[in-house]
């Protein structure tokens, strides 16, 4: 039985390999004569087939084998790369991905889908061979004649090989099943096996995890020696493998010194064939192939090393670590940050210079450790961008459109947690861009555009944030149509003079849609409101810019990390709150007389600009003494300046985010909490949600007061 740890490692690596396979197939579709890409697809399929067989995923190995046969013909120049083959392989890739998602003990699969893919692959090969035979006079491959007792020298296109295969006793411990390797040899041609059993100890001394068998095999095949090496591509150096070509009927060798305890096998043939035993005892071997076995073993190792080069690098310069361990590390660092803040507070109350010096050193090391731990969680956004190439391909085919995806800034890094939660919003935006934005090829030609539409994904870092833009060169958004729909839906008042940004923001309203018909892709008003909620849950913001008949750009502004943020500590009565510093622009004082001048309205004049604000004390119903002089924190919310009135601004604070319990997870205006240096808890304000709830109508009338 294969240990769970090996199986988990296989699933993890196979998943990565399938992702690479998908990207390679999409590249191959654009460059169908690229032999390197063809070889890369074949090697990926072969690796998946070999690995899955070794780790007990027999159905997966069998399924991949038939798909691999198609690319074997392509690699040999017998079959061209077509869109049908690319579609078939992508469907097979998806099926393999589903197979990896099931626990082996409860393995289940849509057998009809599997059978459909396999039948299509066989049909492609059969149809092409018929076409070749008819138009190019290429004969149909004939079955290999039955090999009786010796290597057949009369087969014009076949050669015979004598293979000595003695696996390491520990081969099972590495997840390799030698019987599966022997079955792969059977698929290459006619085989005769001698199974050596003399190494099997007494039952009392036998280790059930050891392999005591080894084999001598005679193989007649037209596939060549490279195909044999491919079978043993994953064989470790501790196993003994020798491959020698037979010169003629008398030149078959038996690599074993003791052939007295063997079993001879060929399909259903009877064991004990004396003719083969006699041939195997013949020691007439070609003199110039004595060193070939070592060379073959070396070549096999080179192939394995080339395919697993990145794993070699991993072991030398990097280490694969589970996300659970990373999260645990960041949590521990977060606790250290909190304790360090308490240490600073205690040291500041002491006159001991030695304690202050140590505290400063601990603070420096803590911040360096924090930065290192957070950097470990950072991943290039290109890992997410690459997934959408398949989405664009499939969706454009479904809608009958021609669309290409371009990317920029794929090396920009983002916290893995943010990346994971960013996937669904980006899918919604891209689907809408293809469905509503990009026109049909004929419409684009009439508008003096190329038939091929373009969607561009770009990413760049700006301070503590990442800016992601999704742009298309499609029809753009008709703001007058949006405005009319918003007024009809009572989202805007009649004769509203709302800005373009306000009008475009209507797209994010729940249930809002201008689609003329409902399709399988969009049109129900579900999606863009989900996008906004998802982005805001990441403490990000979303903006839309569009020009009619030229295209649309949707910009997402996201924090680099969700674990630790820079915050602004504020005080209201006896409670302390945190406002994310990334959105803060400035702080101003406001006295009671200023409030009275505007008849109690929540607006403030800042250097001639009228800015609305929210009274946090009033919003949360906080009672108690109200100071004469209060402060307003001015923040930028989706391009709009909005203030938040507090009693007092304390200063900047490195904030470790803690999630709220289930009882408080739906509290509006609060996104989390943090522990301060004195051990007290401060709530983190969700200023985006606060602004959405209370200042929208206020901001629409501000222009009338300016």
N, C-alpha and C positions, 0 to 999 in steps of 0.2 A: 504494500500500500504506500502511495506517495505521500510524504509528509505534507501537511497543510501549508507550511512555510514555503515549500518549493512550488506548490500549486498557485499560491497567491503571487509569488514572484513571476511565474509564467503568465498569469492573467494580466498583471500590471505591464509586463514588457510586451505582451501580445497586443494589448490595447494601444500602446504607443506605436507599435509597428503598423497596426491598422490605420492609425491616424496618418502616418507617413505614407502608407499605401494610397490612401484617398488623395492626398496632395500630389503624389507622383502620377496617378491616373489622370487627374485634371491637367497636369502639365503635359502628359503624353497626348491628351486630346488636342492640344494646341501644336504639338511637335510630333506627329505620328511616325516620323522616320528616325527619331532619335534612338539609336541603339542603346545608349547608356540608360535612358529611361525604361526601355523595354526590359533590359537586363535587371534593372532595379525592381521592377514589378515582379519579374520571375523569381528573383532571389527572395523577395518578401513573401511571396506565396509559398516558396519552397521551405523557407524558415518556419513559417506558421505551420505548414504541414508536418515537418519533422518534429517541431517542439510539441505540438498538440498530441501527436502520436506518443511521444515519450512520456507525457504527463497524463495519459489516460483519456484524453478527449478523442476517442476513436472516430466518432461521427464527424467531428470537425476535421480530422485528418483526411478521412475519405472524401468529404465534400471538397476540401481544398485541392486534393489530388486531381480531380477532374477539371477544375478551373486552371490549374497549373499546366495541364496538357495543352490547353489552347495557347498559352504563352510560350510553351516549348516550341510549337510550330511557328509562332511569330518570331521567336528568337532565331530560328533556323531559316527564316526567310520564306517559309511555305505558306504563310497566312498574313494578310495585311491587317493593320490596325484600323478598325472601323468604329463609327459611333455606336453601332449595335454592340460591339465587343466591350467598349468602354462602359456603356449602360449596364451590360450584363455583369461586368466585374465590379462595378460600384454596388450593384444589388447584392452580389456575393459578399462583398466587403461588409455591407450592412447586416447580412445574415450571420456572418462570422462574429460580428460585434454583439449580436443578440445571443449567440451561443456563449460568449464569454460572460454575459450577464447572469447566467443561471448557475446555481450551485450544482456541482457535479453529481451529488447524490440524488438531486431532484431534477435531473437534466430533462428539459422539455423544449420542443422546437416545432415550428410550423412545418410539418413534413411536406405539405403541398407546395409551399413556397420553395423549399429546398429542391424538391423533385422538378419543379418548373425551371429553376436555374440550371440544374444539371442537364435536363433535356435540351434546353436551348444551347448550352455549350457543345453538346454532342452534335446537335443539328448544324451548328455553324461549321464544325469540322467536316461533317459529312457532305454538306452542300459545297463547301470550297473544294473538297477533293473531287467531287463529281464535275465541278466546273473546270478544274485543272485538267482532269482526265479528258474532258471533251474538247477544250480549247487549246490546251498546251501539250497534249499527248503525254501527260505525266501519269504513269501507271499507278493504279491503286496499290498501296502497300500490301504485300502478301504476308500471311501469317508465317511465323518462323517454323520450319519443319521440325517435327519431333526429334529430339536428340535421344538416341538410343542409349549407347553405353560409353560414348567417347565424345570429345570435342569435334564437331563436324567441320571439316575443312572445305566441304563442297558448297557451303553457303557463301555466295559471292559477296554480300554486303554485311555479313556477320563475322564476328571474331569470338574466340573462346578465351576465357580467363580462368585461371586457378586462383581462388581467394582463400587465404588463411585468416580466419577471424577468431581471435582469442580475447574476449572481453575481460576487463579487470574484474576481480572478484567483487569489488565495491560498485559495480556499474549501476545496480539498482538504487543505491544511495543517492546517486546523482540524478535520478528521475528518468533514466534511459532504459527502455525495454528492448533487448537485443532481438527478440522474436519479431518485433515490428520492422527492424532493419532487414531481417531475412525475408520478410514478406515484400519489402520494397525491391529486393533483388529479384524475387519471382516476377514482379511486374516488368522487369527489364528484358526478360527473355526466358529461354529454357534453362532450368537449373537442376543440378544434382548435388545433394547434401551428404556429407559424412559428419555425423554428430558424435563427438568424443565424450565419453562418460567416465573415463578411468580416474578422473580427479575427484569424483564424488566420494566423500568419506563415509564412514559408518554413521548410522542414524544418530547415535549418541553424540557424535562429534560434529554433526552438521549444523551450520548456521543458516537459518531460513532466509536471511537477508543477503547471502552471498550467491554468486553465480559460479557454478562448478563446470558448466558446459563450455565447449568451444567447437568450432566447425571448420571443415574444409569444403569449399564449394566450387563446382565447375559451372560457369555461367557462359552461355552462348547468346550474344546480343549484337544488335546493329546500332546500339546507342553510343558506343565508345567508352573509353576509360573514364572520361570526365563524369559521365552519368553514374558510374560506380562510386567515384569519389564523393559525389553529391549525397549518396545514400549514407555515407559514414562521416558527413561533414561535422557532426556534433560529437564525434567519438573523441574521448580524452586521450592524452598522451600515454596514460598508464595501461591502455589496451594495446594488444598486438594485432596489427593489420598488415597483411602482405598481399599484393595483387601482382600476378605474373601472367603475361600473355602466352597462350599455347601456340606453338609453331605449327604443329600438325597432329595427326591422330595419335602419334606415339610420344608427344611431348607434354603430357599432362603430369603434373607433379603432386605429390602428397607432402605437405610441409611437416606433417607429424612423423616423428621417429617411431612411434608406437601406434600402429593401426589395428591392434588386436581387439580393442574395446570400442567399436564404432557402430553407428547405425546409418545406413545409406537410405536417402529419401529422394524421390522425384515424383511430385504430385501424388497420385494414388498408386504408384508403382510399388511392387513388393520390395521389401528391404532385403539386403544381402545379395545384390547383383555382383556376381563374381567377375564379370567383364570389367566393370568400373573399378573394382578393387585392384584388378590386375593393372589397369591403366594408371591408377593412382600410385601404384608401387613403382611405376616406370620413372626413372630419374633422368630421362633425356630432356633437358631444359635448354632453352636458348642461352648461349653463353653471354650474350650481350644484354640480358635483362636481369642479371643478378642484383644489380643495385636499384632496379626499378621500384621494388617494394618500398625501400626507404624514401625514394623520391616521391612516390605516390602518397606516402604517409605525410611527408613534408608539405606537398601541395595541398593535401586535404586540410592540414593545419593552417596553411596560409589563407585558404578560402574562409575558414572559420574565423581566423583573426581579422580578415578584412571586413566580414559581415558584422562582427561584434566589436569593431574598433572603438565605438563610443563607450561600450561597456568597459573596455580595457582602460580608456581614459578616465572613466568614472572611478575605477579602483585606484588609479594612480594619483589623480589630482582633485577628485571630487567624490562625494559620498551620497548615496540615495538615502533620504531620511523621510519617514512617514509624516504626513501633515499633522497627525495627532501629537507627535513628539515636538514638532515646531510650535504648535499652539500651546503646548505645556511650557515650553521654553519662554515664549512671549508672556504668558501669564505670570511666570516666576519673575521675569524682569519687571513686569508691571508692579508686582508686589514690592520689589526692591525699590522702584521709583517712589512708591508711597512711603515706605519706611525712611528713605533718604530725605523726603520732604519733612518728615517729623524730626529727623536728626538735625536738619538745618534750623527748624524752629526752636528746638531745645538749645542748640549751640548759640543762637542769636541772643538768648537770654542769659548767657554765661559770659563772664569776663575772662575766661581762660583762653589765651591765645593759642595754646597747643591744640585744644579741642577744636577751635575754629579752623586751624590749618588742616587737621585730619578731616574735618567735615567737608572742607572745600575739595580735598583730594578724593574723598568718597563720592562727592557730587560729580566730579569730572569723570571718574571711572564709570559711574552709573550711567551717565549720558552716553559715553562711548559704547558701553555694553548694550544700552537700549537701541542705539543706532545700528549696531551690528546685528542684533536680533531681528530688527524690523527689516533690514536689508536682505536677510536670508529669506524672508517671506515674499520678496519682490520678484515678479516674473515679467518677462517682456510681453507687451500687449499683442505682439505678433502671433503668439500661441492661440489667442482668441480670434484675431483677424483671419487667420488661415482657415478656420472652420467655415467661414461664410462664403468661401468660393464655391463650395458644393451647393449651398443654399441658393446662391444667385443662379447657378447653372440649372438646377432642377426647377426653380420657380419660373425662370424666363422661358424654359421649354414648355412648362405647363400653360403659361399665358400667351405663348406664341410671340414672344418678344426676343430681341437680341440685346443682351446686356453683358457688359464686362465689369469686373471688379478690380479696382486698383487700390493699393495701400501705400501709406507713407508714415514714417515714424514707428515702424513695427518694433524697433529696439527700445522704445519708451517703456519704462518699468512701472508696475502698479502692484499693490498688495494683492496676494492671491485671493483673499476673501472678497475684495472689490471685484476682481476679475470674474470670479465665479458668479457673483450676483449681477454682473453686467451683461452676461450672455443673453438672457431673455429680452431685456429692453432693446438691445441691438438687433435681435431677430425681428422684433415688431417694427422697428424703424426701417430696416432694409426691405421687409415685405411690403410695407406701405410705399416705399420709394419705387419699387418695381411695379406695384399694382396701380397706384395713383399717379406717380411721378413720370416714369419712363413711358413714352408713347409707343404705339405699334410702329414697326419699321416703315410702313407706307406713310403714316402720319408724319413721321420725322422727316422723310424725304420731301413731303409737301411743305414743311416748315424750314426747308434748306438746312436740315441737320443730317448727320450721318445716320445710316440705318442702325448702327450699333450705339446703344445708349451706354452711359458710364456712371457707375456709382463709385465714389472715392471715400475710403476710410483713412483718416489721418489722426495722428496722436502726437502731442507735444507736452512737455512739462513746463509749468509756469509756477515757480515758487513751490509751495506745498501742495499744489494741485496738478492734475492732468487734464488737458483739454482735448476732447475727442470730437471730431467733426465727421458727419455723414452727409456727403454732398451728392446731388445728382444733377444731370443736365437735361432734365425732363421738362414737363409742362409748367412747373411752378404752381403756386397757390394763388387762386383768385380771391384776394382779400375782400372784395365787395360781396362775393358769394358767401364767404365765411361770416361777414358782418350781418348780411340779411338772414342767414340761418340762425345766428346768435340772437338777433332781435326777435325772430319768430319763436325761438325757444325761451325767450325772456331771460337770456343770459346777459343781454345788454339792453339799456333803455332806448326808447325811440329817439332818433336824431342824435345819437351818441357821437361825440367827436374823439373816440378812443384812438390811441396811437396804433401804428402797425404792430408793435410788439404785443399790445393788449388784444388786438384782433386775432393775431396768430395764436395767442395763448388759449383761445377758445377751443382749439383743436384738442387740447388736453382735458376738456370738460367731459365727465362721464356720459356716455351715450351719444356724444356729438359725432356726426358723420355727414359728409356732403356727397358720398358715393351715390351714383344714380341707380346702381343695382348691387345686390348682395352677391358676393362670390365666395368661393371656397377659401379665398385668401383674406378678404377684408370686406368692409361695408356695413358692419353691424354696430359701429361705434364702440367697439371693444378693442382695446390695445393701447392707444396713445395715453389714455388716463392711467393705465397700468404702468406705462413707461415712466410717467411723471412720478407716480408714487414710489416706484422702485428706485429711481435716481435720488429722490429726496430721502428715502430710507438710508441711502448711503451718504447722507449729508451733502449731496450734490445738487446741481441746478441744471435746467434744460432751457434752451432758447431756440427760436426758429427765425430764420431769415429766408425770404423767397422773392423772386422776381418772375412775374408771369412770362411764360414761354422761354424762360432761360434756365430755371432750376431752383432747387431748394437746398438749404444747408441747415441741419439740426446740430446744435453744439451742446455737448455734455461737459460740465465742469465737475470733476470728482476729486476728493482728497486722495493723497498718495496712500494713506493707511487709515484704518479704522481703530487701531489698537490704542494709540496714544496721540493726543492732539494738543496744540497750543490753545489755551483758553483764556478768557478774560473773567476774573473773579469779580462779582458784583454783590452788593448787599441790599436786601429789602427787609426792613424791620430786623428781626433776629435771624433771618434765614440767609444762607449764602447760595448763589447760583453761578453757573458757568455759561458764558456765551462763546461759541467757537470763534477764535480770533481771526481765522482766515477770511471771514466775511466783514469784520469790523473795519471801518474807515477812520472814524474819529469819535471823540467824546466831547460833549458841551455841557455847560451848566445851565440850569433853568430855574428861575425863582418863581415864587407864587404870583408875583405881579405880572410876569410875562404870560402866564396861563390866563389871567383875568383879562388881558388885553385882547385876546382872541375869543372871548366869551366862552372859555372852557373847552374850545375845540382842540382836538389832539393834533395840532400842527405847530411847527416851529420855523422861524425864518433864519436860515443859515446863509449869511453873506448874499442876501437877496434871493435865495432859493427857498421855496416853501416845501418843507418835508413833513409828511405825516409821521406820527409816532404812536406806539402802544404803551399804555401805562401797565406795567407788569403787576404792580400792587393791585390795581383795579381788576386786571384780567384774572388773577388767581384769588381775588377776594381776601387779600391779606389785611388784617386789622392792625391797629396800633398807631403810635405817634408818627405823623408825617413831617419830615424836616422841611424847613423853609426853603433851603437850597437843595435841589435834586439834580441828577445828571441824566442825560440822554445819550445812549450809545447808538451812533449812526452806522448802519450796516447796508451792504449792497445785496439785495435779494432779487435774483434774476434780472439784473440791470436796473432795478429801481431802488432809490435810496429811501430807507425806512428807519425810524428811530425806535428805541426801546427805553422807556423811562425807568430808572432804578433810583434807590435812595443814595447809593454810594458806589463808586468804582474803586475796587481794592488794588487790582493790578494783574499782570500776566501770571499764568500758572500752567505748568506742564500737567496735563490732565490725562489720567488713565481711565479709559472708558469701562464702565461696568453696566451690564444689562439689568433692567428692572425685572422684578418677579412677574409671574403670570397675572397677578391681581392688578398690576399697574402698567401692563404692556400697551394698553390702548388709551393711555392718558394723553390728550391732545396738548401739544406744546412742549412735551418733555421727551427727550430721546434717550436718556440714560442717567447715570449718576457716577460720581467719583468720590474717593475718600481723600479728605484733606490731611494736611500734616498733623493736625491736632486730633485726628481720629474721627472727626465729624463728617457727615455726608452732605455733599452738595449736588443738587439736581442740574443736569445739563439741559439748557433750553433749546428746543427745536424752533429756531426763529423763522424758518421758512414756513412751517405750518401756522405759527402764530400770525405771520404776515398775511397768509392766504385767507385766514378766517376773518380778520378784523380791519384790514386797511384797503381792500380792493375798491370798494365803493367810495371810500374817503379819497383815495388817490385820483379817482376820475374827476372829482370836483376841485382838486387842488389848483388846476390850471386857471380856474375862474377867479381864484383869490390872488394869483401872482400878479 
